[in-house]
């Protein structure tokens, strides 16, 4: 079995792309960061705003992405579009 190693820089690029995809889809549905944050169980916009831009190494986790996909009525795979694997 081949060992998988992904550099920290590559992971940051992946997180940034996922965040950008979430932002693009969210905006296309005219949903604010606050509305999305509240819908996925957070009381403030910080989680969404920082993860969309990957600020301070904050990013969406799998639970976030599943909940966001449900709220935005998209397939979770849509957040991974444009990632070259």
C-alpha positions in Angstrom: 0.0 0.0 0.0 1.3 3.4 -0.9 1.8 5.9 1.9 0.1 9.2 1.5 1.9 12.4 2.6 0.4 15.8 2.0 2.4 18.9 2.9 0.9 21.5 5.3 1.0 24.0 2.4 -1.0 21.6 0.2 -3.6 21.1 2.9 -3.9 24.9 3.3 -4.5 25.2 -0.4 -7.2 22.5 -0.2 -8.9 24.2 2.8 -8.8 27.6 1.0 -10.4 26.1 -2.1 -13.1 24.4 -0.1 -13.8 27.6 1.8 -14.0 29.5 -1.5 -16.4 27.0 -2.9 -18.6 27.2 0.2 -18.6 31.0 -0.1 -19.4 31.0 -3.8 -22.3 28.6 -3.3 -23.6 30.4 -0.2 -23.5 33.8 -2.0 -25.3 32.3 -5.1 -28.1 31.3 -2.8 -28.2 34.8 -1.2 -27.5 33.4 2.3 -25.5 35.5 4.7 -22.6 34.2 6.7 -24.6 34.8 9.9 -27.7 33.0 8.6 -25.5 30.0 7.6 -23.7 30.0 10.9 -27.0 30.0 12.8 -28.4 27.3 10.6 -25.4 25.0 11.4 -25.6 25.6 15.1 -23.3 28.4 15.8 -24.2 31.7 17.6 -21.8 33.9 15.7 -20.5 34.4 12.2 -16.8 33.7 13.1 -16.7 30.0 12.2 -18.1 30.6 8.7 -16.2 33.9 7.9 -12.8 32.6 9.1 -13.2 29.1 7.5 -14.3 30.6 4.1 -11.0 32.5 3.9 -8.9 30.0 5.9 -7.9 32.7 8.4 -5.7 31.7 11.4 -5.7 28.2 10.0 -9.4 27.8 10.6 -11.2 25.6 8.2 -14.4 23.6 7.8 -14.5 20.1 9.2 -16.6 17.2 7.8 -19.5 17.9 10.2 -19.5 21.5 9.1 -19.5 20.6 5.4 -22.3 18.0 5.8 -24.5 20.5 7.7 -23.7 23.3 5.2 -24.5 21.1 2.2 -27.9 20.3 3.8 -28.6 24.0 4.5 -27.6 25.1 1.0 -29.3 22.1 -0.6 -26.2 20.9 -2.5 -24.2 17.8 -2.6 -21.2 17.9 -0.2 -19.0 17.0 -3.2 -19.7 20.4 -4.7 -17.4 21.9 -2.1 -14.5 19.9 -3.6 -14.9 21.0 -7.2 -11.7 22.4 -8.6 -9.4 20.4 -6.4 -6.8 18.4 -8.3 -6.2 15.1 -6.6 
